[in-house]
Amino acid sequence: MTSDRAEQPVRLGVVGLGRGFMLMIPTFKADPRVTLVAAAAPRAESRAAFAAEFGGRGYDDIVPLCADPDVEAVYIATPHQVHADHVCTALEAGKHVLVDKPIAISMADADRMVAAAEASGKQLIVGPSHSFDPPVEAAARLIESGDVGALRMIQAFNYTDFLYRPRRPEELRTEEGGGILFSQAIHQVDVVRRLAGGMATRVTAMTGAWDPARPTEGAFSALISFASGAFASLTYSGYAHFDGDIWMEGVGELGQRKDPGAYGKARRALQGLDPAAETALKQTRTYGSGAGLIEAQTNEHFGPVIALCDRADLRLTPSGLDVFGDTERRFVEVPFGPAPRGPVIDALVAAVRDDRAPVQTGAWGRASLEICHAILESAASGQPVDLHRQCGVI
């Protein structure tokens, strides 16, 4: 690779101009290492908005986008249930791929995607997910250094109103990737796997599906064992009235300062809406609809995470790491920005320019997906579930 090419922005095509894409826009705009050159989406309004804002070409299908010789890599930001087809199409066209979590819904689809990446010789990156968050990476590196001793236990918990934000019908059906397991638990799983080195061995879990009007899992607790002997307890509720961001410096998941006066806004917006009206409300949050962007002021997070090691306990915050040692407490600041999701772009650039695999490969995404399925299986059977598709940190 020539030095001139190494310094050029990665020319990225986007498939799917919905909410996932919108959450990446501040990063794309702030990071000069990427330029958006094309997009594929079914809605003409979204394609027109993309062309107006980024000057890129618009397609109504992924196939012509992947045939565009100007596209070096493809970002898949489509619904979970079509990830596999879209990822395989892009890989078979010779493009490196960044795909939103989860990698897929079924393990069979995840297998197909990992095999396609291996056959193509291209990199498959699963993200963004909160395992990319700079405080998570800083904590993982501190643990890996050995300075705080062996990792023994992790606690991760989060309380949100996720289930009462506008949803399409399929987002409330588990078999189609709905509920909190594939959209939310996957974040916690990714985070604790990154801290513990990835190699989980067993899961014991319970889930809650407590609202007949939202017929999917809305809460879970799980205990995950790791090959190192460490274990992690995870708890998440999307039914919550309590806002877990109170414990995170008043910062929202996406790094934005929370407005206390907005408490209950999501539930109020759904009052009296039938499914069609709720779907229409959801549509107002997509790209090209005039919806505003969320502006981050600090690093993103996914609720409180505490890692207990032999010589120190680490509390992850949006600002950095609170390190509680044997005789002293210190704070390790983790700088923010300028691009809110800069580590995702780090991984993308390394893949395209240096053909270097990230931590969050297709195999990594498949391993996290296996744990989500194990949570469902353990909750249904009342028994622990052994894991067989795990991988470590590269």
Phi, psi and omega in degrees: 000130179286157179295328178298315180294322181298331183269352180280147176297146173291129181271109191250135169257142183247132175245111184103115181245049180259211185295321180301316178298317181301324181289342177266347184303313179303324178290314179300322181286329185272343186251110183287356181281354180229140171230135181272119186247345182199157177213147175238127180200148182287333184274122179299327180297320180292318179296320179295320179295320179297314180298320181292322185275323187245350179074013183271168179279150180244138178231152178266004182207156182289330187298309178295329177297317181290339177276351180290117184292345180279346181272118179269327183215159185233133174258117180265112181234042182262173178302152185309318191290348178248007179305313187300311181297318183291317179297315181295322177300314181292316179297318180293339176274002176085026180254142166291151188228135166248123181235135177304149171289155349288161180304321180197185174262314182262151176294327178297318177294320178298319177301316181298321181290318178296319179296321179296321178295316180296320181291326184279337186076012180254161181273138174245118181249130178257110182172174006288146167220168185286356171290344175279346185304133182306320177296328177294314179296320179297318178294318179299318181291324177295318177296315181296332181291338183085357184295335181253010180081185183291141173288133181246320187205146175232138170240128178227129181211152183204142181228118184220175174256031187311318186288347183249021167268158184304131183229144167284158182306319182292339178286355177246016177239116185303318184296342177255017178089011181276178182082190187268344185295309186276338181262328187243309179304326181303326177296310181298318179300314179300317182296310184290328175295319178298319181290325186264003177092000170097326191275084175279154183236330186205149179229135169234131189208162168225148178233161177234132172231092197249357182236107182301336179283345177233077195282067177203172179292130179242357181204155175201158164226141183216149172244121182247126176264145180242157183299334180287347187101346176288161174218159182227136173251130183238135175223135177215137171231128172261005176264358198296145165266325173291139180257110182297343179293344174303327180277357185242045176066021182070021181257134178284169182308324185267015176086009181267148175288129183280142175265111181302333180287349180269005181304133178082004184300318183297311181296321179298322183294333182272348185301125176081003182270136171274172184304322180294318180292325178293319176299319178296321177296319177301321182297333180289351180262002183269166182295137180090357181265357183093001179294143180280162178267152175273126181260117180279140173250351181207180181296150175288167179203172173225051177086174183298136174224128178234125178250121183258120182241172184298323186245001178191155171249139182247127173250119181277133177230167176299335183269341182158211185244126172268113186252116180257101183268189182298317186232356180211157176243135179222162179240129177256107181289138176243108186300154179252139167081191007284337177268126185305323181243045182305320180299332176293319178291324174307312182295319181295314181296318179299323179293313186283317186274328184241000183053040182256131182284143174275178168297317188273065177284179173299319179296323177296313179298322178295320179296319177293322177297321178303321180292322177298317177294323179294325176299313179297317182294316180295319179297322181287323185267338186074015183236155173296153179237124177281148183252144185227000186238028185275160177217157180267186177279130181293000000 
